[in-house]
Amino acid sequence: MYQNNQGDLVNFSKKNRPRLALTLGDPAGIGPEVILKALAEPEISKKYDVTVVGNWDLLTQTYHKLNLTENLAPLANPDELSVIDMQLGGEIQGIIPGTGNAASGAASFAYMEYAIAQTLAGKFDGIVTGPIAKSAWKAAGYNYPGQTELLAEKSGVERFGMLFVARSPHTGWTLRTLLATTHIPLRQVADTLTPQLLTQKLDLLVECLEKDFGIENGRIAIAGLNPHSGEQGQLGREEQDWLIPWLEQERQNRPQLQLDGPIPPDTMWVKPGQAWYGNSVVKNPTDAYLALYHDQGLIPVKLMAFDRAVNTSIGLPFVRTSPDHGTAFDIAGKGIADATSMKAAIHLAAELVSQKLAKKNY
């Protein structure tokens, strides 16, 4: 169903069906393709009210172009979707498939702004965001480290975090990894980390486990910063000077939790790997992991779950998820993009929204 962004939104009258805004992401990347592939899944199209926020012509062009590809996965027909057409005027002419630029950055930013505003206004229950290119945002004049920071700013929150969630197709075990720091240079990590910051992130993680996943009195693993967690100060002083004392204090403040750590970063991911692949029995598996910087947490997540991990923003007044992959400009328009992570992002958003609605109506 086509609709202009100046008109009325579709009337979501069916009770308990999650109302999700799905942003197109950078239109020059694989966002349009993975969205059309994801929305072709009957379980998504029949169970959830999903509205694509993007550009009608781009979706239609992508649909017709990809339908010429052999052995292509099923695509949703844009004629059968609910779409908010942003109608960006002349800017749309500057979008080149496979090339992120100022035009594609301006478009993806406009999709995000609209989805956030409408969700805060109560039109949607949550947002699933397509992948964007930070360089394209910058070229368009928007200097944000990423979508998470824009979401937090527009929502007026200061406590927020990036939680990555993935369910193993081998064992059904769920991996949850929160980043203490996100998109900052590696050389700034040690100075950015503080006891106050880690307490804030731990608060968010505990709240998320309880409210979103129904896990109380959970087990959380906290990574060390240095090799071998500093080896008693021989390989770095952060653990000895403040990380271990902070963790001991948190154990006293939260006796109901099991807080493990600081665990040497190179061995912290052995048991998660075993729980993910099922190649050994893992007793009392950890409910969540707190990684201290971007690559420390995301290299193992993407190694295990690149095609199905979901980026979940916690601390926002609404649900937001995103596939854990980028724009993949190099394969844009070729029909080979994997939509598994986008499907997982939609399903997780719907699951979290449904839980919130159930608690609200209880």
C-alpha positions as CSV (number, residue, x, y, z in Angstrom):
1,M,0.0,0.0,0.0
2,Y,1.5,3.3,-1.1
3,Q,1.3,6.4,1.0
4,N,3.0,9.8,1.0
5,N,4.8,11.1,4.0
6,Q,2.4,14.1,4.1
7,G,-0.6,11.9,4.4
8,D,-2.1,9.8,7.2
9,L,-0.3,6.7,8.4
10,V,-2.0,3.3,7.9
11,N,-4.6,2.6,10.6
12,F,-3.0,-0.1,12.9
13,S,-6.2,-1.4,14.5
14,K,-5.4,-5.0,15.1
15,K,-4.5,-5.5,18.8
16,N,-1.2,-6.8,19.9
17,R,0.4,-6.6,16.5
18,P,3.7,-4.8,16.8
19,R,3.8,-1.6,14.7
20,L,7.3,-1.3,13.3
21,A,8.9,1.4,11.2
22,L,11.5,-0.1,8.9
23,T,14.0,2.4,7.6
24,L,15.6,1.8,4.2
25,G,19.1,2.6,5.4
26,D,21.5,4.0,2.8
27,P,19.6,3.6,-0.5
28,A,22.9,3.0,-2.4
29,G,23.6,-0.1,-0.3
30,I,22.0,-3.4,0.2
31,G,19.2,-2.0,2.5
32,P,16.5,-2.1,-0.2
33,E,17.4,-5.6,-1.2
34,V,17.5,-7.2,2.2
35,I,14.3,-5.4,3.2
36,L,12.4,-6.8,0.1
37,K,13.8,-10.2,0.9
38,A,12.9,-10.0,4.6
39,L,9.3,-8.8,4.0
40,A,8.7,-11.7,1.6
41,E,8.8,-14.0,4.6
42,P,5.1,-14.9,5.4
43,E,5.8,-15.1,9.2
44,I,6.8,-11.4,9.1
45,S,4.2,-10.1,6.6
46,K,1.3,-11.9,8.4
47,K,2.3,-11.4,12.0
48,Y,3.6,-7.8,12.1
49,D,2.5,-4.4,10.9
50,V,5.6,-3.2,9.2
51,T,5.8,0.2,7.4
52,V,8.9,0.9,5.2
53,V,10.2,4.4,5.6
54,G,12.2,5.3,2.4
55,N,11.6,6.0,-1.2
56,W,9.0,4.3,-3.3
57,D,10.8,4.6,-6.6
58,L,14.0,3.1,-5.2
59,L,12.1,0.2,-3.8
60,T,10.3,-0.4,-7.1
61,Q,13.4,-0.1,-9.2
62,T,15.3,-2.5,-6.9
63,Y,12.4,-5.0,-7.1
64,H,12.2,-5.0,-10.9
65,K,16.0,-5.0,-11.3
66,L,16.5,-7.9,-8.9
67,N,13.7,-9.9,-10.5
68,L,16.0,-10.3,-13.6
69,T,18.5,-12.1,-11.4
70,E,18.6,-15.9,-11.7
71,N,18.1,-18.1,-8.6
72,L,17.0,-15.1,-6.5
73,A,15.4,-15.5,-3.2
74,P,11.7,-14.4,-3.1
75,L,11.1,-10.6,-3.0
76,A,8.1,-8.7,-1.5
77,N,6.3,-6.7,-4.1
78,P,6.4,-3.0,-3.2
79,D,2.8,-2.7,-4.4
80,E,1.8,-4.9,-1.5
81,L,3.7,-3.1,1.2
82,S,3.0,-0.2,3.4
83,V,5.5,2.5,2.4
84,I,6.1,6.0,3.6
85,D,7.5,7.8,0.5
86,M,9.9,10.5,1.7
87,Q,10.0,12.2,-1.8
88,L,13.4,13.8,-1.5
89,G,13.1,15.7,-4.7
90,G,16.3,16.3,-6.7
91,E,18.5,14.6,-4.1
92,I,17.3,11.2,-5.2
93,Q,18.9,11.7,-8.7
94,G,22.3,11.8,-7.0
95,I,22.0,8.3,-5.5
96,I,24.2,5.8,-7.3
97,P,23.8,2.1,-6.4
98,G,27.0,0.9,-4.9
99,T,28.4,4.3,-4.0
100,G,27.7,6.1,-0.8
101,N,27.7,9.9,-1.2
102,A,26.1,13.1,0.2
103,A,22.8,12.3,-1.6
104,S,22.5,8.8,-0.1
105,G,23.6,10.1,3.3
106,A,21.0,12.8,3.3
107,A,18.3,10.3,2.3
108,S,19.2,7.8,5.0
109,F,19.3,10.5,7.6
110,A,15.9,11.8,6.5
111,Y,14.4,8.3,6.8
112,M,15.8,8.0,10.4
113,E,14.6,11.4,11.5
114,Y,11.1,10.7,10.2
115,A,10.9,7.2,11.8
116,I,12.1,8.6,15.2
117,A,9.6,11.5,15.2
118,Q,6.7,9.3,14.3
119,T,7.7,6.6,16.9
120,L,8.0,9.2,19.6
121,A,4.6,10.5,18.6
122,G,3.1,7.0,19.2
123,K,2.6,6.1,15.5
124,F,4.9,3.1,15.8
125,D,6.0,0.8,18.7
126,G,9.5,0.4,17.5
127,I,12.1,1.0,14.7
128,V,14.1,-1.5,12.7
129,T,16.9,0.4,10.9
130,G,18.6,-0.5,7.6
131,P,22.4,-0.1,7.4
132,I,23.8,3.3,6.9
133,A,27.3,4.7,5.9
134,K,28.7,7.1,8.5
135,S,30.9,8.6,5.8
136,A,27.8,9.4,3.7
137,W,26.2,11.1,6.7
138,K,29.3,13.1,7.2
139,A,29.4,14.1,3.5
140,A,25.8,15.3,3.9
141,G,26.8,17.4,6.9
142,Y,25.6,15.1,9.7
143,N,28.4,14.4,12.2
144,Y,27.1,11.5,14.3
145,P,29.2,8.4,15.2
146,G,26.2,6.3,14.2
147,Q,22.5,5.7,14.3
148,T,22.5,4.9,18.0
149,E,23.8,8.3,19.0
150,L,21.1,10.0,16.8
151,L,18.4,7.9,18.3
152,A,19.5,8.8,21.8
153,E,19.8,12.5,21.0
154,K,16.3,12.7,19.4
155,S,14.9,10.7,22.3
156,G,16.5,12.9,24.9
157,V,18.3,10.1,26.8
158,E,21.8,10.1,28.1
159,R,21.8,6.4,29.3
160,F,21.9,4.1,26.3
161,G,23.9,1.2,25.0
162,M,24.5,-1.1,22.0
163,L,23.5,-4.6,22.8
164,F,24.1,-7.4,20.2
165,V,21.8,-10.3,20.4
166,A,22.0,-13.6,18.4
167,R,20.3,-17.0,18.8
168,S,22.4,-20.0,17.9
169,P,20.9,-22.1,15.0
170,H,22.9,-25.1,16.5
171,T,21.8,-25.1,20.1
172,G,19.2,-22.3,20.6
173,W,21.4,-20.6,23.1
174,T,21.2,-16.8,23.0
175,L,24.4,-14.6,22.9
176,R,24.0,-11.1,24.4
177,T,26.9,-8.7,24.3
178,L,26.9,-5.1,25.5
179,L,29.6,-2.6,24.5
180,A,30.9,-0.3,27.2
181,T,32.4,2.0,24.5
182,T,31.4,2.1,20.9
183,H,32.6,4.2,17.9
184,I,35.7,5.8,19.3
185,P,39.4,5.4,18.3
186,L,41.1,2.6,20.1
187,R,43.7,5.0,21.6
188,Q,40.8,6.8,23.5
189,V,39.3,3.6,25.0
190,A,41.4,3.5,28.2
191,D,40.8,7.2,29.0
192,T,37.0,6.9,28.3
193,L,36.5,3.9,30.5
194,T,35.7,4.8,34.1
195,P,33.9,3.2,37.1
196,Q,31.0,5.5,36.6
197,L,30.6,4.6,32.9
198,L,30.8,0.8,33.6
199,T,28.2,1.2,36.4
200,Q,25.9,2.9,34.0
201,K,26.3,0.2,31.4
202,L,25.9,-2.5,33.9
203,D,22.7,-0.9,35.1
204,L,21.3,-0.8,31.6
205,L,22.3,-4.4,31.0
206,V,20.7,-5.7,34.2
207,E,17.5,-3.7,33.4
208,C,17.4,-5.1,29.9
209,L,17.8,-8.7,31.0
210,E,15.0,-8.3,33.5
211,K,12.5,-6.3,31.4
212,D,13.2,-7.5,27.9
213,F,14.3,-11.1,28.4
214,G,12.7,-12.0,31.7
215,I,16.1,-12.9,33.3
216,E,16.4,-12.0,36.9
217,N,19.5,-12.7,39.1
218,G,21.5,-13.2,35.9
219,R,25.1,-14.2,35.3
220,I,27.1,-11.5,33.6
221,A,30.8,-11.7,32.4
222,I,32.9,-8.6,32.3
223,A,36.0,-8.5,30.2
224,G,39.4,-7.2,31.2
225,L,41.0,-4.4,29.2
226,N,44.6,-5.6,28.8
227,P,46.1,-8.9,27.7
228,H,45.6,-11.5,30.5
229,S,43.6,-8.8,32.3
230,G,46.8,-7.0,33.0
231,E,48.5,-10.0,34.7
232,Q,48.6,-8.3,38.1
233,G,49.8,-5.0,36.7
234,Q,52.6,-6.3,34.5
235,L,50.7,-5.7,31.2
236,G,48.7,-2.6,32.2
237,R,47.5,-1.1,35.4
238,E,43.8,-0.5,34.6
239,E,42.6,-3.7,36.2
240,Q,44.6,-3.3,39.4
241,D,44.0,0.4,39.7
242,W,40.2,0.6,39.3
243,L,38.5,-2.3,37.3
244,I,38.9,-5.0,40.0
245,P,38.0,-2.7,42.9
246,W,35.0,-1.5,40.9
247,L,33.9,-5.1,40.2
248,E,34.3,-6.0,43.9
249,Q,32.1,-3.1,44.9
250,E,29.5,-4.0,42.3
251,R,29.4,-7.6,43.7
252,Q,28.6,-6.1,47.1
253,N,26.0,-3.8,45.7
254,R,24.3,-6.6,43.6
255,P,24.5,-9.8,45.7
256,Q,21.7,-11.3,43.6
257,L,23.8,-11.3,40.5
258,Q,26.8,-13.5,39.5
259,L,29.4,-11.1,38.1
260,D,32.4,-12.9,36.6
261,G,35.6,-11.1,35.8
262,P,37.6,-9.3,34.8
263,I,38.0,-12.2,32.4
264,P,41.1,-12.1,30.1
265,P,39.7,-11.0,26.7
266,D,41.3,-13.8,24.7
267,T,39.7,-16.5,26.8
268,M,36.3,-14.9,27.6
269,W,34.8,-16.1,24.3
270,V,35.8,-19.8,24.6
271,K,32.6,-20.8,26.5
272,P,30.3,-18.7,24.4
273,G,31.8,-20.5,21.3
274,Q,31.1,-23.8,22.9
275,A,27.6,-22.8,23.9
276,W,27.0,-21.5,20.3
277,Y,28.2,-24.5,18.4
278,G,27.4,-27.2,21.0
279,N,30.7,-28.9,20.7
280,S,30.8,-29.4,24.5
281,V,28.4,-29.1,27.5
282,V,28.4,-25.7,29.0
283,K,27.0,-25.7,32.5
284,N,25.4,-22.5,34.0
285,P,25.9,-20.5,30.7
286,T,26.4,-16.8,31.0
287,D,23.4,-14.6,30.3
288,A,25.3,-11.6,29.0
289,Y,28.8,-10.3,28.3
290,L,30.1,-6.8,28.9
291,A,32.9,-5.9,26.5
292,L,34.9,-2.8,27.1
293,Y,35.4,-1.7,23.5
294,H,34.0,-2.2,20.0
295,D,36.2,-4.9,18.5
296,Q,36.7,-6.7,21.7
297,G,33.0,-7.5,21.7
298,L,32.1,-7.5,18.0
299,I,34.9,-9.7,16.5
300,P,33.6,-12.8,18.4
301,V,30.0,-11.8,17.8
302,K,30.5,-11.5,14.1
303,L,32.7,-14.6,14.0
304,M,29.9,-16.7,15.5
305,A,26.8,-14.9,14.3
306,F,27.6,-12.5,11.4
307,D,24.5,-13.5,9.4
308,R,22.0,-13.4,12.3
309,A,23.2,-11.0,15.0
310,V,21.0,-8.0,15.8
311,N,22.1,-4.6,17.1
312,T,19.6,-3.6,19.8
313,S,19.7,-0.1,21.3
314,I,18.9,-0.2,25.0
315,G,17.9,2.7,27.2
316,L,15.6,4.3,24.6
317,P,11.9,5.0,25.2
318,F,11.1,2.6,22.4
319,V,12.4,-0.6,20.8
320,R,15.1,-0.3,18.1
321,T,16.9,-3.1,16.4
322,S,19.2,-3.3,13.3
323,P,20.9,-6.0,11.4
324,D,24.6,-6.4,12.4
325,H,26.1,-5.6,9.0
326,G,26.9,-2.6,6.9
327,T,25.8,-1.2,3.6
328,A,28.0,-3.7,1.6
329,F,28.2,-1.2,-1.3
330,D,30.4,-3.7,-3.2
331,I,27.5,-6.1,-3.7
332,A,24.6,-3.6,-3.9
333,G,22.1,-4.5,-6.6
334,K,23.6,-7.9,-7.4
335,G,20.9,-9.9,-5.7
336,I,23.3,-11.8,-3.5
337,A,22.9,-10.0,-0.2
338,D,21.9,-12.2,2.8
339,A,18.7,-11.0,4.5
340,T,19.0,-13.4,7.6
341,S,20.2,-10.6,9.9
342,M,17.4,-8.2,8.7
343,K,14.8,-10.9,9.3
344,A,16.3,-11.6,12.8
345,A,16.2,-7.8,13.6
346,I,12.5,-7.6,12.6
347,H,11.6,-10.7,14.6
348,L,13.5,-9.5,17.7
349,A,11.9,-6.0,17.5
350,A,8.5,-7.6,17.3
351,E,9.2,-9.9,20.2
352,L,10.5,-7.1,22.4
353,V,7.5,-4.8,21.5
354,S,5.1,-7.6,22.2
355,Q,6.5,-8.1,25.7
356,K,6.3,-4.4,26.4
357,L,2.7,-4.3,25.2
358,A,1.8,-7.4,27.2
359,K,3.2,-5.9,30.4
360,K,1.4,-2.6,29.7
361,N,-1.9,-4.3,29.2
362,Y,-1.5,-6.7,32.2
